[in-house]
Amino acid sequence: MGPQIKTYLGMPAVVTSAAMRQLLELAERIAQTNAAVLITGESGCGKELIARAVHHYSLRCAKPWVDVSCAALPEHLVESELFGYEKGAFSGADSAKPGLFELAHQGTLFLDEVGELEPRMQVKLLRVLDGVAYYRLGGVRKVSVDVRVVAATNQDLERMVRTGEFRSDLYHRLGQICLRVPPLRERSDDIIPLAEHFLKQSNPRSFFSGDALQTMRRYAWPGNVRELRNIVTKAAVLSRDLEIRPDDMMLGQVNVEREFGGSNGAPPSTSPNLDGMEKNTILKVLAQTNGHQQRAAELLGISRRTLSRKLKLYGREAVRQSYAS
């Protein structure tokens, strides 16, 4: 079966695998309800696409779609962005500003990376989700909104609940319906159609060699669809001619042939676990950028905050050794 291409709020969905087809069918069914939806999955796997599909198929599709990354907002701005503020509420508040909840009234508010919310904001968000009216910062008049919330996270919220990092009541309130987006390595049928779609966007005249196609099929894609898009886009721009070869797909990242298979296409003799491959990939890219975390995050297709969190898990010694290798 060939790829199915649909567009949700301007974002194209290239779907071939049975897993993604079933997930979109499920999203279409639950979209007809007003239940809050929690979308989980690794960074870059397509959680926002599923969120947009929920709004697209919902009864609110003609109403506003508002999205925000909770990780991208400084902690001191989260409340004012979500709930708005009145003129004079703080230094620099020269005029009143409605919050994102008000802007999404009768529509959908997408809270990406919701696991990054600090505890005080978790409490306020829970109250609003329960239908409690709230004040803008510095306000004296309560605001009531009708908003469907769709949230997404690449973190293990159940573990965060157990460790006290995330409120149990908010977790259950956000996850009235939970959808898991499988990583790209679990839906390998999507790899080539997605790569060809991204290549067509970058340079319609370019094409992949047979070896390049095999390389992409073998690679584990720890950065998922975002990593695939970045690699294909850079290969299309920097390749020597119109044929994209395996060497063109390195581009400052790990040589996927060397790391995950031999030059003759044979699989490696030993297969490190996926966590180990992800760690090796991150540390190698960091070494290639001489420790420049923002540049490394861009090459990996992840946020700077996610990269910082990963490096903390690996420890200083592992990072130091990556520079020396």
C-alpha positions in Angstrom: 0.0 0.0 0.0 1.4 3.4 -1.0 1.8 6.3 1.3 -1.2 8.2 2.5 -0.7 12.0 2.5 -3.0 14.3 4.4 -2.6 17.8 5.8 -3.6 18.8 9.3 -3.6 22.5 10.0 -0.9 23.0 7.4 1.3 20.1 8.6 1.6 17.2 6.0 1.2 13.7 7.3 3.0 11.0 5.2 1.7 7.7 6.5 2.4 4.2 5.2 2.8 2.0 8.3 -0.2 0.2 9.8 0.7 1.6 13.2 0.4 5.2 12.1 -2.8 4.5 10.1 -4.4 3.0 13.1 -3.3 5.8 15.3 -4.8 8.5 13.0 -8.0 6.5 12.8 -8.1 6.4 16.6 -7.4 10.2 16.8 -10.3 10.8 14.4 -12.7 8.8 16.6 -11.7 10.4 19.9 -11.7 13.9 18.3 -15.5 13.8 18.3 -15.5 14.0 22.1 -14.4 16.8 24.4 -12.0 14.6 26.4 -8.6 15.8 27.2 -5.9 14.0 25.3 -2.3 13.2 26.4 0.0 12.3 23.6 3.3 10.5 24.5 6.3 9.5 22.5 10.0 10.2 21.9 11.2 13.6 20.8 10.6 14.2 17.1 8.3 11.2 16.5 5.2 13.3 15.4 3.2 14.1 18.6 2.2 17.5 17.3 0.9 16.0 14.1 -1.4 13.8 16.1 -2.5 16.7 18.2 -3.3 18.7 15.0 -5.3 15.7 13.6 -7.4 15.7 16.8 -8.3 19.3 16.3 -8.8 18.8 12.5 -11.4 16.0 13.1 -13.1 17.6 16.1 -16.3 19.6 16.3 -14.1 22.6 17.2 -12.2 22.5 13.9 -13.6 25.9 12.8 -12.5 27.5 16.1 -9.0 28.5 17.2 -6.0 26.2 17.3 -3.4 27.6 19.7 -0.1 25.8 20.5 2.7 26.5 22.9 5.8 24.6 24.1 6.0 24.7 27.8 9.8 24.0 27.6 10.3 27.1 25.4 8.8 29.5 27.9 11.0 30.9 30.8 9.4 29.8 34.1 8.6 33.4 35.1 6.6 33.9 31.8 4.5 30.7 31.8 1.7 32.1 33.9 1.4 35.4 32.0 1.5 33.5 28.6 -1.2 31.0 29.6 -3.5 33.2 31.6 -2.7 36.7 30.4 -2.2 39.9 32.4 -3.6 43.4 32.9 -2.0 46.7 32.3 0.4 47.5 35.1 0.6 43.9 36.4 4.4 44.1 36.3 7.1 46.3 35.0 6.8 46.5 31.2 3.1 45.5 31.1 2.0 48.7 29.2 -1.2 47.2 28.1 -3.5 44.2 28.9 -2.8 41.0 27.1 -5.1 37.9 26.9 -3.6 34.6 27.7 -3.4 31.6 25.4 -6.5 30.0 27.1 -8.5 33.0 26.1 -7.2 33.0 22.6 -8.2 29.3 22.3 -11.7 29.9 23.6 -14.1 27.3 22.0 -11.1 25.8 20.3 -8.1 23.7 21.1 -5.0 24.5 23.2 -2.0 22.3 22.6 0.5 22.2 25.5 3.6 20.6 24.1 6.3 19.3 26.6 3.8 19.6 29.4 6.1 17.6 31.7 8.3 20.8 32.0 5.7 22.7 34.0 6.9 23.6 37.5 4.7 22.5 40.4 2.9 25.9 41.0 1.8 26.0 37.4 0.6 22.4 37.6 -1.8 23.4 40.3 -3.2 26.4 38.4 -3.5 24.4 35.2 -5.4 21.7 37.1 -8.0 24.2 38.4 -8.6 25.6 35.0 -9.0 22.2 33.4 -11.6 21.5 36.1 -13.6 24.5 34.9 -12.6 26.9 37.6 -12.6 30.6 36.4 -9.2 32.3 36.9 -7.7 35.8 37.1 -5.3 37.3 34.7 -2.1 38.5 36.4 -3.0 41.7 38.1 -6.7 41.3 37.3 -9.8 41.7 39.4 -12.3 40.1 37.0 -12.4 36.3 36.6 -12.1 34.8 33.2 -14.0 31.7 32.1 -13.0 29.7 29.0 -14.3 26.7 27.0 -11.1 25.1 25.8 -10.2 21.5 24.9 -6.6 20.8 26.0 -4.4 18.4 24.1 -1.0 17.9 25.8 2.1 16.1 24.7 5.3 14.9 26.4 8.4 12.9 25.7 8.9 12.2 29.4 7.7 9.3 31.5 5.0 11.1 33.4 4.1 8.0 35.4 7.7 7.9 36.7 7.5 11.6 37.5 4.3 11.1 39.4 6.0 8.4 41.5 9.0 10.7 42.2 6.7 13.6 43.0 7.9 15.7 40.0 4.4 15.7 38.5 1.0 15.9 40.2 -1.0 12.7 40.0 -4.3 14.5 39.7 -3.1 16.6 36.8 -1.7 13.5 35.1 -5.0 11.8 35.2 -6.9 14.9 34.2 -4.7 15.5 31.2 -4.7 11.8 30.2 -8.4 11.1 30.0 -7.4 9.6 26.7 -3.7 8.6 26.1 -2.2 8.2 22.7 1.3 6.8 22.2 3.1 7.8 19.0 5.6 5.0 18.1 9.2 5.9 17.3 10.3 5.8 13.7 12.3 2.6 14.3 9.0 0.8 15.2 7.3 1.9 11.9 10.1 1.3 9.4 7.6 1.4 6.5 7.3 5.1 7.0 11.1 5.9 6.7 11.5 5.9 2.9 8.2 7.6 2.1 9.0 10.3 4.6 12.5 10.7 3.3 11.3 11.0 -0.3 8.7 13.6 0.8 11.4 15.7 2.5 13.7 15.3 -0.5 11.0 16.5 -2.9 10.4 19.5 -0.7 14.1 20.4 -0.7 15.1 19.6 -4.2 12.5 17.8 -6.5 15.3 16.8 -9.0 17.3 14.9 -6.4 17.0 11.1 -5.8 18.4 8.5 -3.4 20.9 5.9 -4.4 20.1 2.3 -3.5 22.8 2.3 -0.9 21.3 5.5 0.7 17.9 3.8 0.9 19.5 0.8 2.6 21.4 3.0 5.0 18.2 4.8 6.0 16.4 1.5 6.6 19.1 0.2 8.8 19.6 3.3 10.9 17.8 3.5 14.3 16.8 7.2 14.0 17.1 8.2 17.7 15.9 11.6 16.7 13.0 10.1 14.8 11.2 12.1 12.0 12.8 15.4 13.0 16.2 13.8 12.6 15.2 12.2 9.2 14.0 15.6 7.9 17.1 17.4 9.0 19.5 14.8 7.4 17.6 14.7 4.1 17.3 18.5 3.9 21.0 18.9 4.5 21.9 16.1 2.1 19.8 17.7 -0.7 21.6 21.0 -0.2 25.2 19.8 0.2 25.4 16.7 -2.1 27.8 16.8 -5.0 25.2 16.1 -7.6 21.5 15.1 -7.8 22.1 11.5 -6.5 22.0 11.3 -2.7 24.6 8.7 -1.4 25.3 7.4 2.1 28.3 9.8 2.5 26.0 12.8 1.8 23.9 11.8 4.8 26.6 12.2 7.4 26.7 16.0 7.4 28.3 16.5 10.8 26.5 13.6 12.4 27.5 10.0 13.1 28.4 8.0 10.0 25.5 5.7 10.1 27.2 3.1 7.9 30.2 2.9 10.2 28.2 2.9 13.4 25.3 0.7 12.5 26.5 -1.5 9.7 29.5 -2.4 7.6 30.3 -0.8 4.2 29.0 -4.0 2.5 25.6 -3.5 4.1 26.0 -6.2 6.6 24.6 -5.6 10.1 27.1 -5.0 12.9 28.2 -8.1 14.8 26.8 -6.7 18.0 23.7 -4.5 18.5 24.0 -2.1 21.3 20.7 -1.3 23.1 18.8 1.7 21.9 19.6 3.8 24.9 23.3 3.1 24.3 23.0 4.1 20.6 21.2 7.3 21.5 24.0 8.2 24.1 26.8 7.4 21.6 25.1 9.5 18.9 24.6 12.5 21.2 28.1 12.4 22.5 29.7 12.1 19.1 27.7 15.0 17.7 28.6 17.0 20.7 32.3 16.3 20.1 31.9 17.2 16.5 30.6 20.6 17.5 33.4 21.1 20.0 30.9 21.2 22.9 28.5 23.7 21.3 25.3 22.5 22.8 22.9 24.6 20.7 24.6 23.5 17.4 24.6 19.9 18.6 20.9 20.1 19.5 20.1 21.5 16.0 22.0 18.7 14.3 20.3 16.0 16.4 16.9 17.6 15.9 16.1 18.0 19.6 15.6 21.0 21.8 18.5 22.5 23.8 16.7 21.7 27.0 16.3 18.1 26.0 20.0 17.8 25.2 20.9 19.4 28.6 18.7 16.9 30.4 20.4 14.0 28.5 23.9 15.2 29.3 23.0 15.5 33.0 22.0 11.8 32.9 25.3 10.8 31.2 27.5 12.7 33.7 30.5 15.0 33.3 33.0 12.2 32.8 31.2 10.7 29.9 30.9 14.1 28.2 34.6 14.9 28.8 35.7 11.6 27.3 33.6 12.3 24.2 35.8 15.3 23.5 39.0 13.3 24.0 37.9 10.5 21.7 
